[in-house]
Amino acid sequence: MQPQTKQEKKQCHFCTSNREVINYKDSESLKRFMSTQGKIYPRKKSGLCASHQRALATAVKRARFLALVPYTTR
């Protein structure tokens, strides 16, 4: 067995950059937290805190409704 190494916990991107609001119109920053299939990454993979993860999900859903971000890619 290999010895387990302790990894540092990811810091929330929005908390560290002091951004108060997640803008749904900024599709490039939203795509950073989405897979190529258009799915939103879970908290463990994205590294966001709980409040920003909820705000991100709302922003992505609004952007999808306005066709700024695709629902799925084929």
N, C-alpha and C positions, 0 to 999 in steps of 0.2 A: 504494500500500500504506500501511496505517496503521502507525504505530510500535507495537511491542509493549511493553506495560506489564508490569512484573513484579509479580505478585500475591503477597501474603504467604501463607505456608503455613498451613493451618488447624491449630489446636491441638486436641489430643485433649480432648474434653469431660470424660472421667473423670479424666484426669491433672491438668487444671487445677482441677477441683473437689475433688481429693483424696479421691475415692471409691474405696475398696479393692475392693469387691465389687459386681458388677452383679446386682441382685436380679431374678429372673425373675417375682416376684409383682407388681412395679411395672410394670403394663402401659402406663401413660401414658408413662413414660420410654422404654420399648421402642418404642412407636409413633413416637417422634421419629426413629428410625433405620430406619423401614420406609416403603415406598411405600403408596399408597392401595390397590394390588392385593395387599398383604401380603408383598411381597418385601423382603428385607434389602438396604439400600443398600450398595454397595461402599465400600471404604476411601477411595477418592479423593473420593467424594461425601459420605460421613459425616464424614470428617476424623479418624477414630479411629486410634490407633496399632495395631500388629499384635496385640499381646497383648490389648488391650481389644476389638478386632474379633472375635477368636476367642471371647472370653468372652461377647460380645454375641450371637454366632451360637448358642452353646450355650444362653444364657438364653432367646432367642426360641424355639428348638426345644422347650425345656422348657415354656414358656408356651403354645405351640401344642398340645402334648400334653395339657395340663390345661385346654384351651379358654379360656384367659385372653386369647389373641390368636388371631384367625382365620388359617387357612391361606391362604384366598383370600376375596375379596369379590366378590359378584355382584349 
